[in-house]
Amino acid sequence: MKETLERLRRLARAGLNSARTAYDRARASAIQAWTATPDKLREGWASFRDSWTKKDWMAGIEPLPPGMAPILAAIAMVTGLVVTSLVYGDHYQRQAWEHRLIPSGEHPSQQDDFPAPVEEPDAQPVPDPDTPEATPAPSAGSALPQQGEAFVERFDRDAIDDRWVVADGWSNGTWMANDWRRSSVGIQPNLLTLNLKKNPKGSEYELASGELQTHARHRYGYFEIRMKVPRASGLVTGFFTYAGRDGAQRPNEIDIEILGRNTRVVELTIHENNRPTSKKITLPFDAADDFHTYGFDWQPGHVRWYADGQLIHSETGGAAQRLVRPQQLFLNLWSSKELHAWVGRLDTNRAPWKLDVSCMAYAPTYTGALCN
């Protein structure tokens, strides 16, 4: 979308420059004509003006004065370009936002009714005057017990299945151009690689890629990754925590996403109650050029995101305050042809691509970078 808007801005600037040139030429011609034949020009303009103010304005309409036609044409052209840019840009923004909702199951077409929680009637015991009243259950924004043990994963071992579930043999849906295959996950000394590559002929999906998720669930804490992302339109690198739908409980998610179409921007999102709260941050570096560290600190009532140890965004609103469900940590690299308004146009002929990761880590509280 950014590329399209930039093209429209260039067209608008070109139209404005043409309008200015036409205006300058017309002004010079008008001044010359005014100087040479002032009486005739004044009479022509007055006749043209008066013809529109008379009751029978269609009778005797005079031609435009010399030099007026190119000015009006230039104004109309620039106005048309600006209006078209605004209307198309707004439409494209809405389309991109709708595409953004699909991966997290938040698009209206993906919604169904969530059952209301069943409230069982509580027994009413006789109160004991010597027993203090029970502490009320914590509200949505209240602190609940922290969950999850600290770890620093540097992929310096051959087997990682004790901590990670490696996705294999399934997909997230047709809005992705790839399925998940264990063969797309490679481990070298101190390096994990997710490979987005062509599937064998006859496969349901054209591409295959890799995804990891922790066995353990975490509530609150600091999550970090050190990685070098791929650069290409149509790709998404995702590092996030996730708790899926569970009865009447809606999904929760905290995201760091970098689109291959613009690897100088990171998208930071909270998904809560089927609504995303999202922010785009321009990075002081290109995420595809080298390894960089990214992380987010989720604590009761707030989420703070970091890049190379620097705070880049913070959320303290209702969405952050209602994040209370334990979540698994995920890492994936995926692609899409259907969600092009958001992720850009995918050219599968440019495959393969790879995401390199040197470290992933978690700590109950944030005290600084873990993957140094």
PyMOL commands that set and color helices and strands:
alter all, ss='L'
color gray80, all
select helices_A, chain A and resi 2-36+38-53+68-104+108-110+182-184+318-321+340-343+348-350
alter helices_A, ss='H'
color red, helices_A
select strands_A, chain A and resi 151-153+164-166+178-180+185-188+191-198+207-209+211-214+221-228+235-243+252-259+265-272+275-282+292-299+302-307+310-315+328-335+353-363
alter strands_A, ss='S'
color yellow, strands_A
deselect
rebuild
show_as cartoon
